[in-house]
Amino acid sequence: MRNTAFQQRGILFIISILCFFFFAHHFSSFYHDDAYIVLKYARNLLDGYGPVWNPGERVEGYSSFLWLVLISMLGYVKVDLVFASKLLGVLFAGLTLLAFFIADRKNIPAGSLLLATNSCF
């Protein structure tokens, strides 16, 4: 009985990952205009002006300093900033699905499947 539940969980997790990659591929050409805000801050940070919108001004307009730092770190090693943000987005989304799967050990992990089939995720 336990082996069957384990197989069901594994199959659902694989379906979740496949759904996630389907939506990730389907929306791969879409890039929200608000996401470019952090990329401009990252570009200015990499160019030596600090995390600013315009050089010489000190206005904080990004919503996540950690996201800015992570994208900037990839930009520092010459990864394209748009690609860096998409790469990090896919990485953290996959880790989120894995966390949903691990957190629901006693039941069939429908949470990861529901999350993966949400096109906004």
N, C-alpha and C positions, 0 to 999 in steps of 0.2 A: 504493500500500500504506500509506504513512504517513497519508494523508488518511482512510482507512478506520479505522485505529487511533484517530485523533483523534476521529472521529465516534462510535466505540464508547465512548471515554472520556467524551465529552460526554453521550451518552445515559445511561450509567451514573451520571454525576454528577447529572443531572436526576432520574433515578429515586431516587437517594439523597436529594436535597432533598425530593422529593414524599413519600417514606416518612417522612422526619423530620417534615415538617409534618403528615402524617396522625397520627403518634403524639403530636406536640405538641398538636394539636387534641383528640385522643381523651382525653388526660390533663390537659387544661387546667383542669378543675375540681378536680383533686387537688393538694393542697398538703401536703407532709409536715410533721408536727408539729415535728420537729427544726428545720425551717427558720424557725419562728417565734422560735427562740432569738436568732438574729442580728437579727431584726426588732425584738425588744425592746431589744437593745443599741443598735441604730440609733436607735430612738425616743428612748431616754435621751440618746444623744449629741446628737441634734437639739434636745432640750429643754434642753440646757446642763449635764447632769449628768456628761458624759463617757461613755466606753464601759463602762458598769456595768450589772449586772442590777438592783440596787436602789440608788437614790440614797444616797450616804454610804458605801457599801461599795466596796471595790476588789478585785473578784474577776474574773479573766478567764475567761469561760466560752464564748466563741465560738471557732470553729476556724480562721477565716481573717480576719485583719485587713484584707486587701485587699478581700475581699468585703464586709465591714462598711463600709469607706470608700466603695466604689463605690455601694452601696445608699444610704448616708447622703447622698452627693452628689446623687443623684436625689431623695431625700426633701427635701433642702435647697431644691430648686427646685419643691417642692410636688407631686412625683409620689408617688402612693400607694405605700407600701413593698412591699406584696405584688405590685403590678403591676411595680414597679421590679425586684424580684428575678426575676420571670418574664421580663421584657423582657431583662434582662442574661443570664439563662440561655439564652434562645433565641439571642441575639446571639453569645454565646461558643460555643454548640453549633454554630451555623452556621459560625463561624470555624474550629472544630475539624474539621468536615467538609471545609472548603476546604483546610485544612492537610494532611489525609489525601490529598485529591485531588492536590494539588500535589507532595507528597512522593513519590508513586508515579507518576512520569512515564514510566517505561520499560514498565510493565505496565498491564494494565487495572485501574483502581482499585477492586478489590473491597473494600478496607479501608473506604472511605467508605460503601459499600453495606451491609456487615456492621454497621458502627457505627450507621448510620441505622435499620436494621431491629431494633436492640436496643431494646426498649420501655423499658428502664431508663435509656437514654441520653437 
